[in-house]
Amino acid sequence: MDASLTTLPCHGLPLSWWAPSADLWTPRQRRLPLLVAALLFIAGCDEYDPSAVSYTCESDGDCLSGYACFSADGAASVCTLESERQCADGFGDCDGEPTRCEVDLRLSTAHCGACGASCAEGLVCTGGVCIEECSAPTLACGGNCVDVTQNVAHCGGCGNACSTGEFCVGGGCFSDCPVGTTACDQTCADLTQNVSHCGSCGNACASGEFCAGGGCVRNCPTGTQACDQTCVDVSQNALHCGACGSACGSGEFCVGGACVSDCPASTRACDAACVDVLTNREHCGSCEHACEAAERCVGGACGPDCPPGTQSCAGLCVDLLSNPQHCGVCSKSCGTGEVCSAGSCGLQCLTGTQDCSGACVDLQRNVFHCGACGSACGTNEECNAGSCVCSADATQCGERCVLTAQDPLNCGACDASCGANKKCVSGACGACVTGFEDCNNQAQDGCEADLMNDATNCGVCATNCRDYGHSYPVCHAGKCDIGCFPERADCNNIHMDGCEVDLTWAKNHCGVCNSPCGSNLLNGCFPGGLCTITSYKRKLVASGTHVCVLNGQGSLWCWGENNRGQVGIGSQIGPVETPQPIELPDISQHVIDVAVGPECTIATRSDGSVWGWGINTGNWQNTGTMLSQPLLIPTPVDDLLVEPALVGLDLGTSHACRIDSSGTLECWGANQVGQLGRGSALVIALPPEPIDLLPNVFEAALGPSYSCARLQSGEAYCWGANSFGQLGDGTTSNRSVPTLIPDLLVQDLDVYGSTSCAVGVDGELYCWGQNDDALLFGRPGGTYELDPTHIDGDAGVKYTRVEVGQKHVCALSTAGEVYCWGAGARLGDGTEVASRALVKVDIVDANGNAVAIFDLAAGAEFTCALSVDREEVYCWGDNSAGQLGLDGVAPSAVPVLSPTLMTVPF
């Protein structure tokens, strides 16, 4: 009977009525309940059994006959059968009174382990053994070691008693026991390890036994250690951390047998322990969430305790390697007709086939997967027994399987070629492929003519497309057409007049067809296809160590070396370190072109007159004799006032050439090696004469003793001295008449010394002639090249202008960027290191912004560039003669802006 019972189960009579105390009833009155009980029994109230009465009492008189008032563990006394009175384990009756076992032999220092066995002074009794001090989690309270983690009278500390109905858990008072524990006699017991309540309340283990997993055992399981009759895991028990009795401090946790102040990132603090909520059964997914007895915690969720090789998915134990509903991971289902193999979904292929990229294939016969997935056979091959072999109608020719019945390279037999663009029919060579024809009747080269693109066999054999003005013949889709030379266009779409428009000057077609520059008479188209407020040319020239620039207003400025009066300022004082305006008589006539030689300058005005100054070597001044004294100011060149006006001009060391608007080239001056192109080698040739072999000349470039010209067709011719192959005709023989440079069409041309360079119509760079220090042709080589040599530039970069200087070359790209190569200290890269490879020159303004370049000029050991915005000239390299225009003679390895020219209107 529960000690809290106040009524007996039959008829609701109070318990005190059935067992009245002596101070309430007289002896005669106390017999009344017994009489009533007998009557009730006779009446059928069989729920009451007097022999089972067990309730609190104060003396034997409170109990029924045969019962005695007795306490087995020092707690409240209850009525007990006299034959069953005995002390509970760990308790003793040490006062000689058989009414109660008043002593806890586990904690009493006077009766430690047995009645009368007292501990010596200074020792305490714990677990029935005298020790020097109480071990954790017990404290010496009133001379006894008390477990303050669960003792309701000393909860958390001596004398700290919990309220009635509360429990002591972990040193704190709680109204309910935490998850995983059970209320047993005011104690929250973990039935899996409590020796007094092992498996169930009151089921105490025998002396020397431990409680592990809810059962009493003699030895602790592997991974645990015996500490105070409890099997504990010292790697995580805060009361026995690392060793029995080694308790962690307040707020600390036991992790790996060491006390720490914070739980590791992969764990969570639950009940003073750091637990992995992904795997812990008592705290699965969150603290206090315990799994059922037959479950385990996987990934923070309770599920079946699955056997090895399986995993819980949706409450089932499945094999992730083979389960089609949980293939590889839970809930990953395979598709219809697929199976799960090794954790991956795949086709359920028949025997003899294999899954290759989602298809069941026979590796023995499949041409795309022959012998192995992805191993494809070649053209005209089949798969036989897992190996690629030639198909039945194919023949093995070298490493290929070919159809000799139709392969034009192996027609009828291996290596029996039909020639280019010819068909093979039934093993015999037949007709030409559509669009091709055998126009030369030479069987060995097959059908060599491309009727769709060959301008000499356009559409049909021997149909020659012709060129018209400023164009070259082309064949498009078997029909004749024309292609325009650089800076020319067919704006009226009439082929008969060719590419009639010069895009660099045409005011109504400036840069592109039908792009007018405006109605203002001062508006015009500037070279390069830029509309400007004037139609006058902008040009930058250099030779030796002096420079001239022609602005768009028809004004000329020069600077640099002046020892022969080549700057044109009226004296030989020099160097001239800043740009100076050059004054010509009659300011109403503007300068429209300028050219310079090493020690001389020549200019053309808008009235067609030609003016020169500086040294007169070779009598290029056309005075009839070579003057011993230089001309210090601009002086008219005799007999050169002509119509139509000049549109091109260049000057060598001792000869000059001009181009009129009809494309006629005339040269005069020194001619000792035929540099005037007249078919002879007279020392001096005057006056100027046209070179009839060169129609439609577009540009002239003069070296010391040779000349080159570019026609509007893009063809280039050179003549004169050729000791270094500078004429580009593959020889070193001098030529007195213009000689074609074979296999090269150009859009720009320049020479210096004995080196010649050009920009091809393909936008690529080519050079030939003298190879100073083996630096100018982009690779190590000899002292000269007889034929044009391609210069490798940056990938994708195309060029429009090229300038040759002394031992270096610079080129202008279509993007307005400058690239140089050759000897050091003149490449503009900030170093003095030579380079065979093209070096990009960074030209920037005062704000660090890149400056687009319009024109280039190279001299002895320096280069200058004219900006597109027509306001600035940048120079770099040697400055010994003031040729950089910086008001000083200090050199510069990087481009610098001429401060004087910033104020000049361009």
Secondary structure, DSSP 8 states (H G I E B T S, - for coil): --TT--B-TTTT-BHHHHS--TTTS-TTTTHHHHHHHHHHHHHT-TT--GGG---B-SSGGGS-TTEEEEBSSSS--EEEEGGG----TTEE--SS-TTB--EETTT-SSSSSSTT----TT-EEETTEEESS--TTEEEETTEEEETTT-SSSSSSTT----TT-EEETTEEESS--TT-EEETTEEE-TTT-SSSSSSTT----TT-EEETTEEESS--TT-EEETTEEE-TTT-TTSSSSTT----TT-EEETTEEESS--TT-EEETTEEE-TTT-STTSSSTT----TTEEEETTEEEE---TT-EEETTEEE-TTT-TTSSSSTT----TTEEEETTEEEE---TT-EEETTEEE-TTT-SSSSSSTT----TTEEEETTEEEE-TT-EEETTEEE-TTT-TTSSSSTT----TTEEEETTEEEEE-TTEE--S--GGG-S-EETTT-TTSSSSTT------TTEEEEEETTEEEEEE-TTEE-SS--GGG-S-EETTT-TTBSSSTTB---S-TT-EEETTTEEES-----EEEEETTEEEEE-TTS-EEEEE--TTSTT-SSS----EEEEEE---S-TTS-EEEEEEETTEEEEEETTS-EEEEE--GGGTT-SSS--SS-EEEEEE-TT---SS-EEEEEE-SSEEEEEETT--EEEEEE-TTSTT-SSS--SEEEEEEE-TT--SEEEEEE-SSEEEEEETTSEEEEEE--TTSTT-SSS---EEEEEEEEEEEEEEEEEETTEEEEEETTS-EEEEEE-GGG-TTSS---SEEEEEEEE--STT--EEEEEE-SSEEEEEETTS-EEEEESTTSSSSSS---EEEEEEE--B-TTS-B--EEEEEE-SSEEEEEETTSS-EEEEE--TTSTT-SSS---EEEEEE-TGGGGS--
